[in-house]
Amino acid sequence: MELYGSYTSPFVRHCRIALLQTELECEFLEIDATQSATLSPTKKVPLLVDCELKLTDSTSILTHLYELVGEGFLTDLEEVELYHMTNTVLDACVNLVLLAKFDGITADQSVYLTRQKDRIQSGLEAINNKTFSQALPLTQAETRLAVFLDWAIFRNQISLDAFPALQQLLDLAQTDPIFTQTAPKE
């Protein structure tokens, strides 16, 4: 197997965590935006190639990896909801980062990006009111959330000052050696 991606992508990071947790053999190949536009039909990372199978979304990749080792992925409805809420907020944050980086457009200049910024805030507020694990291991949805929080802080997109439950979850995640080993780097 080969996993293509970047060290800074939160979607790729979750896949890298899964590979370490499952101990599946897989080569990680770092690529940039130009290369991903060539290799992946969705023109994004991650991309997993497993023999003839090509998967272009982190959720399908995670599902495949955990199925390979006989484990389920997102088997509880509340976990599915947290996972997808996190993805919604993460996607909004990615929009803000990439449009600022590539086009120089910020939320102050765009009604759409203002809505994305508001979505991030209201999403964090709603997620902060959920109940989280108090010890490792985290659920898959909590792992996605911790990966998002760490990435958004890394990108200076959020502060957790007003979200104590989210800060507590991130603090717990940062005690996991696999989580810290996969931290984003430039």
Contacts in CASP RR format, 6 or more apart in sequence:
PFRMAT RR
TARGET T0000
AUTHOR 0000-0000-0000
METHOD contacts of the structure
MODEL  1
MELYGSYTSPFVRHCRIALLQTELECEFLEIDATQSATLSPTKKVPLLVD
CELKLTDSTSILTHLYELVGEGFLTDLEEVELYHMTNTVLDACVNLVLLA
KFDGITADQSVYLTRQKDRIQSGLEAINNKTFSQALPLTQAETRLAVFLD
WAIFRNQISLDAFPALQQLLDLAQTDPIFTQTAPKE
1 24 0 8 1.000
1 25 0 8 1.000
1 26 0 8 1.000
1 27 0 8 1.000
1 48 0 8 1.000
1 49 0 8 1.000
1 50 0 8 1.000
2 26 0 8 1.000
2 27 0 8 1.000
2 28 0 8 1.000
2 29 0 8 1.000
2 48 0 8 1.000
2 49 0 8 1.000
3 12 0 8 1.000
3 15 0 8 1.000
3 16 0 8 1.000
3 19 0 8 1.000
3 26 0 8 1.000
3 27 0 8 1.000
3 28 0 8 1.000
3 29 0 8 1.000
3 46 0 8 1.000
3 47 0 8 1.000
3 48 0 8 1.000
3 61 0 8 1.000
4 29 0 8 1.000
4 31 0 8 1.000
4 35 0 8 1.000
4 36 0 8 1.000
4 39 0 8 1.000
4 40 0 8 1.000
4 45 0 8 1.000
4 46 0 8 1.000
4 47 0 8 1.000
4 48 0 8 1.000
4 49 0 8 1.000
5 12 0 8 1.000
5 28 0 8 1.000
5 29 0 8 1.000
5 30 0 8 1.000
5 31 0 8 1.000
5 36 0 8 1.000
5 45 0 8 1.000
5 46 0 8 1.000
5 47 0 8 1.000
6 12 0 8 1.000
6 30 0 8 1.000
6 31 0 8 1.000
6 32 0 8 1.000
6 45 0 8 1.000
7 13 0 8 1.000
7 30 0 8 1.000
7 184 0 8 1.000
7 185 0 8 1.000
7 186 0 8 1.000
8 151 0 8 1.000
8 154 0 8 1.000
8 184 0 8 1.000
8 185 0 8 1.000
8 186 0 8 1.000
9 45 0 8 1.000
9 46 0 8 1.000
10 90 0 8 1.000
10 147 0 8 1.000
10 148 0 8 1.000
10 150 0 8 1.000
10 151 0 8 1.000
10 184 0 8 1.000
11 45 0 8 1.000
11 46 0 8 1.000
11 58 0 8 1.000
12 45 0 8 1.000
12 46 0 8 1.000
12 58 0 8 1.000
13 147 0 8 1.000
13 151 0 8 1.000
13 182 0 8 1.000
13 183 0 8 1.000
13 184 0 8 1.000
14 58 0 8 1.000
14 62 0 8 1.000
14 143 0 8 1.000
14 144 0 8 1.000
14 147 0 8 1.000
15 46 0 8 1.000
15 48 0 8 1.000
15 58 0 8 1.000
15 61 0 8 1.000
15 62 0 8 1.000
15 65 0 8 1.000
16 28 0 8 1.000
16 182 0 8 1.000
17 143 0 8 1.000
17 147 0 8 1.000
17 178 0 8 1.000
17 179 0 8 1.000
17 182 0 8 1.000
18 61 0 8 1.000
18 62 0 8 1.000
18 65 0 8 1.000
18 66 0 8 1.000
19 26 0 8 1.000
19 28 0 8 1.000
19 65 0 8 1.000
20 178 0 8 1.000
20 181 0 8 1.000
20 182 0 8 1.000
21 178 0 8 1.000
22 65 0 8 1.000
22 66 0 8 1.000
22 68 0 8 1.000
22 69 0 8 1.000
22 71 0 8 1.000
24 65 0 8 1.000
24 68 0 8 1.000
24 69 0 8 1.000
26 48 0 8 1.000
31 39 0 8 1.000
31 45 0 8 1.000
36 43 0 8 1.000
36 44 0 8 1.000
36 45 0 8 1.000
36 47 0 8 1.000
37 43 0 8 1.000
39 47 0 8 1.000
40 47 0 8 1.000
40 56 0 8 1.000
41 56 0 8 1.000
42 56 0 8 1.000
42 57 0 8 1.000
44 56 0 8 1.000
46 56 0 8 1.000
46 57 0 8 1.000
46 58 0 8 1.000
46 61 0 8 1.000
47 54 0 8 1.000
47 55 0 8 1.000
47 56 0 8 1.000
48 54 0 8 1.000
48 55 0 8 1.000
48 61 0 8 1.000
48 64 0 8 1.000
50 64 0 8 1.000
53 64 0 8 1.000
55 61 0 8 1.000
55 64 0 8 1.000
59 83 0 8 1.000
59 87 0 8 1.000
62 73 0 8 1.000
62 140 0 8 1.000
63 72 0 8 1.000
63 73 0 8 1.000
63 74 0 8 1.000
66 72 0 8 1.000
66 73 0 8 1.000
67 73 0 8 1.000
73 140 0 8 1.000
74 80 0 8 1.000
74 83 0 8 1.000
74 140 0 8 1.000
74 141 0 8 1.000
76 139 0 8 1.000
79 139 0 8 1.000
79 140 0 8 1.000
79 141 0 8 1.000
80 141 0 8 1.000
81 141 0 8 1.000
82 127 0 8 1.000
82 130 0 8 1.000
82 139 0 8 1.000
82 141 0 8 1.000
82 142 0 8 1.000
82 144 0 8 1.000
82 145 0 8 1.000
83 140 0 8 1.000
83 141 0 8 1.000
83 144 0 8 1.000
85 123 0 8 1.000
85 126 0 8 1.000
85 127 0 8 1.000
86 127 0 8 1.000
86 141 0 8 1.000
86 144 0 8 1.000
86 145 0 8 1.000
86 148 0 8 1.000
87 144 0 8 1.000
88 119 0 8 1.000
88 123 0 8 1.000
89 119 0 8 1.000
89 120 0 8 1.000
89 123 0 8 1.000
89 124 0 8 1.000
89 127 0 8 1.000
89 148 0 8 1.000
90 144 0 8 1.000
90 148 0 8 1.000
90 151 0 8 1.000
90 152 0 8 1.000
92 116 0 8 1.000
92 117 0 8 1.000
92 119 0 8 1.000
92 120 0 8 1.000
93 116 0 8 1.000
93 120 0 8 1.000
93 148 0 8 1.000
93 151 0 8 1.000
93 152 0 8 1.000
93 155 0 8 1.000
93 157 0 8 1.000
93 158 0 8 1.000
95 113 0 8 1.000
95 116 0 8 1.000
96 106 0 8 1.000
96 107 0 8 1.000
96 113 0 8 1.000
96 116 0 8 1.000
96 117 0 8 1.000
96 120 0 8 1.000
96 157 0 8 1.000
97 155 0 8 1.000
97 157 0 8 1.000
99 105 0 8 1.000
99 106 0 8 1.000
99 110 0 8 1.000
99 113 0 8 1.000
100 106 0 8 1.000
105 113 0 8 1.000
106 113 0 8 1.000
107 113 0 8 1.000
107 114 0 8 1.000
107 116 0 8 1.000
107 117 0 8 1.000
108 114 0 8 1.000
120 157 0 8 1.000
120 158 0 8 1.000
124 158 0 8 1.000
124 163 0 8 1.000
124 166 0 8 1.000
125 163 0 8 1.000
127 145 0 8 1.000
127 166 0 8 1.000
128 162 0 8 1.000
128 163 0 8 1.000
128 164 0 8 1.000
128 165 0 8 1.000
128 166 0 8 1.000
129 165 0 8 1.000
130 165 0 8 1.000
132 142 0 8 1.000
132 165 0 8 1.000
132 168 0 8 1.000
132 169 0 8 1.000
132 172 0 8 1.000
133 139 0 8 1.000
133 142 0 8 1.000
133 169 0 8 1.000
133 172 0 8 1.000
134 172 0 8 1.000
135 172 0 8 1.000
136 172 0 8 1.000
136 175 0 8 1.000
136 176 0 8 1.000
137 176 0 8 1.000
138 146 0 8 1.000
138 169 0 8 1.000
138 172 0 8 1.000
138 173 0 8 1.000
138 176 0 8 1.000
142 169 0 8 1.000
142 173 0 8 1.000
143 173 0 8 1.000
143 179 0 8 1.000
145 166 0 8 1.000
145 169 0 8 1.000
146 169 0 8 1.000
146 170 0 8 1.000
146 172 0 8 1.000
146 173 0 8 1.000
146 179 0 8 1.000
147 179 0 8 1.000
149 158 0 8 1.000
149 160 0 8 1.000
149 166 0 8 1.000
149 169 0 8 1.000
149 170 0 8 1.000
150 170 0 8 1.000
150 173 0 8 1.000
150 174 0 8 1.000
150 179 0 8 1.000
150 183 0 8 1.000
150 184 0 8 1.000
151 184 0 8 1.000
152 158 0 8 1.000
153 159 0 8 1.000
153 160 0 8 1.000
153 170 0 8 1.000
154 183 0 8 1.000
154 184 0 8 1.000
160 166 0 8 1.000
160 167 0 8 1.000
160 170 0 8 1.000
161 167 0 8 1.000
173 179 0 8 1.000
174 180 0 8 1.000
END
